[in-house]
Amino acid sequence: MLVYMKIIAVLNQKGGCGKTTIAINLTHSLQNLGYKVLLVDSDPQGSARDWNVENDGSIIPVIGLDRVSLASDIESVKAGYEFIVIDGAPSITKLATAAVKIADFILVPVQPSPWDIWATSDLVEIIKARQEVADGKPIAAFIVSRVIKNTKLSQEVLEALKEYNLPVLNSYTTQRVVYPTSASEGNTVYTQVFNDATLEIDSIRNEVLEAMK
């Protein structure tokens, strides 16, 4: 019998932020710890579902739920899972709002660019509004994705993130070939030869788990 079931939503209305890459690899990372996991693709574009077809569903279970009835749809399929990860819609729609309402933790990927950060303002407003009426829930945090190696995040970007009053994970992903290469083959970074990307995803997973304790 399961002690709990937690929902992690990876959300950002801006495309190209690494949302699906993080969702897929994070789910696999949780599975590696022995958790029963499910990845829910709520993006109508179906990128996670397309990825799942490439590996014949052999890595992690993936289903598509891209209707405004997301909450009730997840309720009907959650039995037996300890973690459900939602790969969210890439725009502020009723789907994104539904994910915010049911999530225990929201991960907001942003690239190290002021323009990418400014584009998250609508999502942050929705998260804040939900936290105000739900006793501070869900927990939410930014994660910087696709950091270019050997460069530092600009102070302007860090200051812009602080203005939203949401924490920023210490963990991040870097611009590595293994991420798009593994995805195009229907794999994750864990199905490749050991690489530093697995350390990045493990670090993200561990930080999220610690925040949800």
N, C-alpha and C positions, 0 to 999 in steps of 0.2 A: 504494500500500500504506500502511495506517495505521500510524503510529508508536506510538500508544497509544489506549486507550479508557478513559475515566474515568466513574465513576458518582457522581452527586450525589443524595443522598436528602434530601428536605424532609419532616421528621417532627415531629409533636407529637400527643400523644393527645387534646389538648383541641380541640374544635371551635371555629370562629370566630376562629382565630388568624391567618388570612391565608395558610395553608399552600398551598392550591391556587392562589391568586392569585400568590404568589411563584413557585411551580413553573412555571406557564404562562408568565409574563413572563420569568423567568430563562431558560427554554428558548429563547424567541424571541430574547432578547438574545444568547445564544450563537450562534444561527443567523445573526444580523446580522453577526457577525464572520467568517462563512464556514465555521463548523464544521458537520459533519453531525450532526444532533441527533435524539433520540427522547425523547418524554415517555411514561413508563410510569405509568398510573393504577392504583395498587394499592389504592386505596380502594374497597371494595365499593359505596359510594354512587355511584361513577362520575361525580363532578362534572366532572372534566377531560374525560371522554368525552362527557358531555352538552354541554359547551362546544364540543368539536370537531365535534359534529353541527351546531351552529348555523352554523359557517362551512364546512361540507361538507369538512372536512379540508384546507382551502386554506392554512393558515398554518404549522403544524408537524405532523409525524407524531405521532399519539397512538395507543397501544394499551392495552388493559386486561389486566393480569396480577394477579389478586387471589386467588391460591391460595398455599398454603404452599410450593409448588414454585417460588417466585419466582426463586430463584437459577438453577435449571436452565432455567426458562422464558426468562429474560433471556439466558442463554448461547446459546439457540437462535435468538435474534433480533438479537443485537448486531452481527453482521457488517455492515461498512460505516459504522458510526457512530463518531464521536469522543467524543461526550458523550451519556450517558443520564441523564435527570433522573427521579427517582421521586417521584411525589406519593403520600406514604405514607398508610397507614390511620390513622384518627383515634382509635385506642385501642391499648393495649399488647396486641398479639396476636402470634401466630407470624409474621404478615406483617411487622409492624414489626421483630421480631427478625431475620427473614431479610434485610430491607433493611439493617439495621445491619451484618450480616456481610459483605455484598457491596459496600457503599459505600466510595468513596475519600474522600468528604467528606459530612458530615451537617450540614445547616442546620436549626436548631431555632427556628422563629418563636415569639415570645412577645409578647403585648401588654403595655404598660407598666402592669401591675397585679400586686401581690404574689400574688394568687390564681392568676393565670395562670402565674406563675413556679413557685409551689409545686406546681402540677399536673404539672410536667415531671419531678418527682423520679424516678419509675419509669423513664422513658426515659433519663435521665442515668445511672441505675444500670446499665442494659443497655449503654449506650455505654461506660461505664468498664470494665465486665467484659470487653467485647470488646477494648478497648485493652490491657488487662492481658495478654491471651493472644496478641495480634497485633502486638506490638512498637509499641504506641502508635497503631495504626491502628484505625479510620478517624480522620482529622482531623474535629473537630466544633466547632461554634461556635453561639452564640445569635445571633439577629437580632431586634431589636425592631421590631415591626410596628404599623401603625396608630397611630403617634404623632400626637397632636393638635397642630396647628400653634400656634405662639406659646405653648407651654407647655414646661416642662422636665421631664425624667424625674426622678422623686423619688429622693432619695438612698437611700431604703429599698429601692426596686426595684433599683438598681445594686448595693447591698450584698447583696441576696438572690441576685442573679446570681453575684456573686463567690464565694458560699459553695459553688457547684457546681464550682468550679475548671475551668470551660470558658471559653474566650475569648468575648468579645462583639464582633461586627463593629462597626466605626465607622459603617458604612452602616446605613440603616434605611428603612422606608417610613412615609409619613405618611397621615393620614386624608384621602384625596382622592376626590372624586366619580368621577374618571376610572377608578379601579380597578373598582368594581362596574358602572359604566356600560359600559365596554368589554367586560367579561366577559359581561354580559347580552346583548350584541349578537354574541357569538362572536368578539370581537376581543381584542387586547392593547393596552397603552398605546402600542405602536409603530404601530398601525394608525390611531391618532387623529392629529389635528393635533399638531405638536410641543408637548410639555408637560413640566412639571418631573418628572412621574412617570418619564419615560424616563431622566432623569438619576439618579433614585434606583435604578432597576433596573440601569442601567449601572454604577453605583458598587458595588452588591452583586456583580454579575458580576465586575468587575475585582478586587475584594477576594478573592473565592473563588478565582479563577484564580491570583492571587498566592500564596495560602496553599497551593495544590496544587503549586507549583513544586518 
